[in-house]
């Protein structure tokens, strides 16, 4: 009886971790642990329990990847960016050579790298033209 109890404890730990992360992957592994516990309850040895748990967990993760919609949006995809077209305030610019100017500015409560695409590097308001990772590309 004690053999299958370990599987229950491990499943409980994984379910708590899943609640904290919200990724569904730990839930799939917990399903594998339940299968291992069922194998233990049926009288299987430790090695078959682990094999059953691993097989069921791997199968569940594979099925999750097939049914879960995958995001196709890129971080530089301008059609999906809420920042494009917004105005940002820049107080000073830093010349990094080759006619490129950069700075750090606050936008939506976060600090962003900002690069000047076109215009003059003076303090003022700038229009966000593009998002490249964590860099806002602006024009005056």
C-alpha positions, 0 to 999 in steps of 0.5 A: 500500500505504501508504494502507490502512496508515493505516487499520490504525494508526487502527483500532489506536489506537481498539481500545486506546482502547476497551479503556481505556473499555469502551463499545463505541462506539469499537469500532464506529468501529474497524469503520468504519475497517476498512471504510475500509482495505478501500476503500483496499486496493481502490484507492478515493481518499481521499474514498470511503475516508472516506465508506465509513468514516463510513457503516459506523461510523454504521451500526454505532453505530446497530445497537449502540443498537438491540440494546443494552438501555437502562437505564430506572432513574432515580437517584431510583427507590427500588425499585432503590436499595441505599441505601434502608433503610440507616442513616447516622451524622450528627454535626451539622446545618446549618439552611438556613432554612424548617425544612430541615436539611442536612449532609455524611456518609460512606456506603459510602466516599463523602461524600454530601449529606444532607437531613433529611426528618423528625425532630429535627436532632440527632447520631445515626443516621438511616434513608435514606428516598430518594435524590435524585441525590447527596443522601440524604434521611433520617428519624430 
